[in-house]
Each structure stands twice: as structure tokens, then as C-alpha cells.
Amino acid sequence: MTALEPGSFLAELTPAERADLEARGRVREFDRGEALFIEGERSSWVAVLLKGRAKAFSYREHGGEALLAVRGPGALLGEVAAIDGLPRSATVAAMEPAQVLALTAEEFRAFLQAHGRVSILIMRMLCQRWRDADRKRVEFGMFDATGRVAQRLVELAERFGVPYDRVPSAAANAGGAPQSVRITLNLSQEELAGWVGASREAVSKALRTLRRRGWIETGRRRVIVHDLQALKRHAR
């Protein structure tokens, strides 16, 4: 299993809680692009992401995807439908080859009954997601496409960034050579557009603006952030 995201569900469990969870579930593998859950379906199993990354999204009325969230190793997926018994509120698909620990709804609820502390962890996690959703709704009214793209790049750099050794461009280096960061998540412009609620053309224009300022460098499904602090200032 790859390193867990800090603060993820699995990372917050004690060794005893984790061992009990693993004993109740079974490991499943998913190929890149394969759906774990489909919006509107009534399946009620729960997945804990052990390896790889997954995206949660809804299909737009006029085509395309509205990206809702990106989850990394340690994330708990599908728990809401397992708890309330209602249809899936979003589709979840693997963004790369993924491995999950799968539990039926009954197994998951039995685990929660055996470990009351974990129920509090899930309540806190859901509250964080609701707060994040509220914050993103505010962003749509306050920032243009470039600002929203900058905000998502900051989030991606902080969650999925690794140090990048290449010397930044002269423009980015003017203030004292900030550390460059390579975003390891392969996110297409279409997916980024769905995440920020803008057209692909608007996102392409925003990326050109950020490149021209020397803050980022882009390639095919690749983004390198040369000045994270400048992106953060712009995102505010």
C-alpha cells in the first residue's frame, strides 16, 4: 500500500481499529477509468482506498463531468449511501490503477458499532467535506476562472505535490528561487474545467496567464508549480 494521505480516514484509525476493519473486508482491484460507484445506483458497499486515486463526479446536463472531489490513499468512499440507504449521489471512478478494501454496508455498520470513536471521526470528516463544498460555492461567486484555477492548483500542489529539482524560469526566479513542486496527479484540462466550473477554453486561457507570469509550467497531463506562494496570493 502507498503512503496514506495525512488526515485521511485510514490514517486516523488506531492499529487495533485498522486491523479489525481489514479483517472484515476484502481487497479489490480497479483499472484506470473503472467505476467503483455509479450515480443513482442503489449499491451499498463501502470502499477504503488503499492504493491509487479516485475522483467523484456528476454528469452535467449538457454533457461533460462536474468534478466534485479527488480522493487519495486512505480515503473512505461510499459511506453515505451505506448509512442512509439512498441512491449514490455521485459517480466514483479510479484515476489510475487502484486497490480498495471493500466492505458490505452491514459489515461497515457492524464495524462502527464495535468502535464508537470511529463514528465521531466520520462525522468530523463529513463536516469537513460540507465546509469545503460551502467554500467552493462561495468561490464561484467571488473569483474568475483564473482565480479558481489558481485555488485548485494550490490544493493539488499541497496534497499531491513533490519537490521538483529543475531550476525555475527567470520570471519565477526573480524573487529568490522558490521551491518548485510537481503535481503527481494526472488531471486533464477537461477534468480541471469540471472542477472549477468553467469551460475548457477558459481553463486553457487561465493556465496560459499563470504560465506567462512564470508561476507554473504545463505539459500533457503535467503541471509544475514554480511559485506556490504567488499562486496562493492570487487565489486569495
N, C-alpha and C positions, 0 to 999 in steps of 0.2 A: 504494500500500500504506500502511496506517495504521502508527502507531508500534509498534515491537516491544516486547513485554514484556521488561523487564530480566531477564537470565539465561536467556531462552528459547533454544531450540536455534539458531534462525536468528541471533539476536543474538550468539551465541558464535562463529560462523564468521568466518574471515578473509574479506576481499574476494575472494581467489582461490578459496577453498573455496565461497563462496556463488555465484560466477559459474559454477563447474563444476556445482554442484548444479542451478542454474536451466537450464543448457544440456541437462541430462539429462532434465528433467521437462517437464510441460505444465500450463498453468493451467486449472483447472476451477471452475465457479461452483455454489453450492448455495443454495437458498432457505431461509428460516427454517423450522425443523422438519424439514428433509430430512436423512435419514440418510446419513452417509459410510460407516459400517461397521455391521454388524448382528451382535449377539452370536450366536455359534455358527456363523457362516458361515466359509467357507474362502478367502475372497478374500485376496490377499497384497500389495495395493498399499499404498503409504505416502503420507501427506499431510503437507505443511508448511503450517500456517495462515498465510496472507498478510494476510487481512482478515476481521474479524468474530470471533465467539467460538463455541466449541463445548462441549458437555457430554458427558461419558462417564457412562453409567448402565447398571444392570441392572434387569430387571423383577422385582418382588417376587413371591413365590409366590402371595400372596393379592391381587394387584393393586397398581398404582402403580409408581413408579420409585424405586430406590435410587440417588441421585445420588452418583457416585464422585469426580468432579473437574470443574472448569471450566477450559478452556484458552483462552488469548488469542493474539493475533498473534505469530507466531514459533514456536509450539509444533509439535513433531513428534508425529504421530498414526499409530497403526497399525504402529509399528516392530517390536513384539514378535512379532506373527503373521508378519511378513515375515522375521524372523530364525529363529524356531523352527518355522515351518510348521504350527502348530496352529491350531484354530478361534479366531475372535475371542473374547476374554474379556469384552467389553462392547460395547454399542451406543454409537456416537458420532454426535451429531446437531448441526446448526447451530442456535444460539440466535438468530441474526439472519442476514441475507444474508451469505454468506461466500465467500471466494475462497481456493483452495488451490493449491499446487504439487504435482502428482501424479507419482509415480514407481512403476514396477513394482518388485516385490521384487528382480528381477535388476538393474535399474538402481540401486536403492538399495545393494545389496551391492557392486556394482562401484564405486560412489562411496566406500564405506567402505574397500575395498581400495586405492583410489587415495589416500586421505587417512587414514592410520593415526591421526592425532591426534583425528579426529572420533570414532573408536570409543571412545576414552577419554572424550570428552565425553558420549557416550551412556551409557556405564557409570556415570558420575557422576550423570547425570540420572536413570537408573533407580534408583540407590541413594537419591537424594533422595526419589523417589516412594515407595519402600518404607519409608523412615523416616517419611514423612508418613502413610502408611497405618497404621504401627505406633502413631504418636502419636494418631491419631484413634480407634483401637481402645481405647487407654488412656482417652481422654476419655469414651467411652461408660460406662466403669465408675466414673469419678470425678465427673462433673458431671451435674446435672439438665438438663432441656430448655432452661431459661433460660440456663444456663451455656454449653451447646453452641451455642445461637443466638448468644450474645454472641461466642463464638470465631469463628464463621463470618462474622459481620458485621465483625469486626476484619480478618479475611483479605480480605473483599471490599472494605473501605474502603482497605486498603493496596494492593491490586492494581488495583482499578477505581474508585478514588475521585478526584474532582476538587473543588477548593475551591468552597464554596457561600457566596455573599455575604450571604444573609439573616441578620439578627440572630437568634441563638439565643433560645430561650424563656427566661423568667425563671429557671426551675429550672436549666436548663443553664448560665445565665449567672452563677449565684451565686458560682462560684469564679474569675471573671475572664474570661469570654467566650472559651472555647476555639474554635479554628477549626472551622467546620462543614465536613463533607465529604459530597458527594452521590455515592452509588454508581451508576455508569453502567450496570451490568449489570442488565437487566430479569429478575429472578428471581421467580417466583411463590411463594406460600406453600406450594403443593404441592411445588415443587422444593426449597425450603428445608427442608421437613419431610423429604423424602427424603434430603437431605444430612446432616441431624443425627440421623437415625434416630428420629424422633418422629412422632406423629400431627399432622395439620393443626391440630386443636384445641389441642394442646399448644404448637405453634409460635405460634398466634394469641394464646394466653394469655401466652407469653413476650414477644412483641412489645408487648402491652399493658403488661406490667410495665416494660419498658425505656422505653416512651413516657411512662408515668406518672412515671418518675424524671427525665424531661427529657433523656435521653441520645440518643434518636432521634426521628425524625418519619417517618411512613409514609403512603403513598398507594397508588393502584393501581399495582402493579409499580414502586414507587418507595420508596427508603429514603434518608433524610438523617441522617447521624450528627452530632449536635451536641457530643458529648463522647467522643472516641475513647479518651482516657486512662481515663475511668471504665469504658468497656466492657472495656478491656484488664485493668484491675484485677479486674473481675468475672470475666473469663474465666480468670484465674489461680486 
